[in-house]
Amino acid sequence: MSDIYESAANSLGLFSSPCLTKVELRLTCKGISDRDALSKPDPCVILKMQSHGQWMEVDRTEVIRSCVNPTYSKVFTLDFYFEEVQRLRFELYDINSSHNGLKQADFLGSVECTLGQITAEELTGNDDYIELSFSARKLDDKDFFSKSDPFLEIYRVNDDATMQLVYRTEPCSQLDLKRSAAGPQPEHHLLHLCPPQTIMNNLNPVWKTFKVSLNSLCSGDHDRKLQCTVWDWDSNGKHDYIGEFEASFKEMRGAIDGRQVQWPCINSKYKVKKKNYKNSGIVILNQCKIIKMHSFLDYIMGGCQIQFTVAIDFTASNGDPRNSCSLHYIHPYQPNEYLKALVAVGEICQDYDSDKMFPAFGFGARIPPDFKVSHDFAVNFNEDNPECAGIQGVVEAYQACLPKLQLYGPTNIAPIIQKVAKSASQEVHTKEAMQYFILLILTDGVITDMADTREAIVQASHLPMSIIIVGIGNADFGDMQMLDGDDGILRSPKGEPVLRDIVQFVPFRNFKHASPAALAKSVLAEVPNQVVDYYNSKGIKPKVPSEYQSSRPFGP
């Protein structure tokens, strides 16, 4: 490994950030060496994670007595961050039968890897949506001159015993009347409000089917109590209480197969006052349908590969690479900004590409043998095979090409976007989630083909592709912000809007005094959602692997 690559790679660390998802790791060991001739080993595996250069114990498995092929019941649950390198170390010990501690244990070996390299089982459920269809029969009549106008409210009971409104079967116009009569309402408690109809003058209502996320309904806890209340709607906002019942999503799941689930609607006052009181009607769940919302890891687990491509700016504005002031100057021990950005982002993406072969291109230079300006040449000068072996291979090709180039201009990036888009367009025809393309563009200045670049980005937004642009140096990148759709909708010169936001632009100088891992977090944090948004928009589901395992040898 080159010193430059190692220097940049070693600066990557862990950062606290909102967790994208969680994964479960289940361990099995095969063929553990039997060092004790008189007995078989009592193996235990300790999981450690690297943080700020130190290996910290996360958890450990149980000890399985006298076994060379243990399968552990212990499940390691870890937070997963796509935008970070999460380094893991598994240490295998033979535990003394009379002591479960490590002081007298024999160290058998260890293996290191990243979480991204391991095939893990994602904890699913909270992102799913639920479709529910309620009705009722023989509800109490609360109106003297007409029948009741019933609506249903569903509340989630939180851990602190507070209740949060999840859904109300009431149209917005009637809700507005209620608000005007009742005064200001604490809207921050309202999680999901849609306009199914209140059933007018009907004691046997059939409410409109509605959808709600499983997270909103019960925080992913199928046994969490749900408080459900039926009211008789009144235009003055003083709705009459009909009754209530308690439920849970676990109970609601009984309606998945088309069976009805019923609850008696109880008015507690009537129950006390009326001697032969049974209920104030029956509420019926006619249908419960789970709508799967696929996640980034679902697609990765289904075999989707991240195809990572690098494009490097070799225009003259970078300065002569032989000069120490050049942005392309190769210091023997200190990586330049191009290398820092390349390694920081590439180290993450390479874990999601099985062959670890990355195309690397340059633009804005005169290249041999005829020294004509090119805006999409292979950094290894092999146009038939521009791929480099791993991020280290990209670094070495970059260093090797610098003395052979004449830095020139202008700064045109549309050709390289179109080149990667051509590869991504071939993926569209497969109608499968097998390859998603990430293009990392490293440039020192404002691009000169803005109109063509806007057009190329708009067209690429229809493809399985994301673009990351890192501004190197101290140029004014103000005009580059328009390519990042965070502040508005990017449009082509003809006015066509991007189908989805696929560009992330950041100036490297914002991370000059931070670890390169901070840069990786910033530019890659949106990628998982971009992957999911693309495949969901196309109705493409992830493949379901029958069995996924990751095997690695323990070393002493």
Disulfide bonds with the S-S distance in Angstrom:
none
